Amino acid sequence: MIKYIIILLPFIFWGCQKNFNSVVNPLPVNSRVLKVTTADSLTFNKSDSLIVVSIQLSSSTGIESVEANIIASDQTQLNDSPIILYDNGDIADNGDSVKGDGIYSNKFPLSRYNPDGIYTVQYSITDDNNNTQIAAVHSFVYNNGQPLTAPVISNLVAPDTVAIETQKVLIFLSVQVNDTLGLQDIKSVFFNSLSPPDDQPSSGNPFIMYDDGTHGDAVAGDGIYSLIVELLPPPTVVPKGTYTFEFQAVSKEGVTSNIITHYIVVQ
């Protein structure tokens, strides 16, 4: 049998402003969260990519800074460093309408490459003793506005024939993957194998392929996904004959690519 081894905007806003989903911790001194004014639902518009995140506090007394983090639907944090929110009345730069009204705001760019789904904004407060805590959490639904296009796999590299004698045989397999939304839209690349004589599915199906610079892959992030398969010599019984390999990719939206079918004769 074949054994697997690893080497191998404006945005379009709709929905009313809403109160925060939850207050996590009490705030310093006399301040408390009054409401979060970020929209409930957003759809990307290529003419602008900015979302305004805002939180209203009852008082700024004892508060050193107000910050936010945006967590995407795939649980990745979009901002590299905390987003500083301002109550400075600079609507052009920060999206804040009135200085000193207790509403802290800032803008952050989203992308059509960000995944669809439920996003979370975590608002945190740092007091004048340099203590930071999460004060409120708000969720919104993001639609990146992109059609669900299928990834495409091509340029398969695989042998046609291998011979097993007294030593194990390593088979290198790779495919190139493309996606109109970029490689970040690829959820997984894999193959299934069927064994002779009657095309029995391998117990290890599906075999995941890698584009991480290891696992037999030459260069990380170049769109070429690879894997090395090990065929063991006797006394391990590997049926001779023609093996079927079916290669495919799937996007984060669950859209599957074309299938490349390849046959390897084991002698």
Summary of the structure (lengths in Angstrom):
residues: 267
radius of gyration: 26.2
end to end distance: 12.8
largest distance: 80.1
contacts: 843
relative contact order: 0.19
helix: 3%
strand: 49%
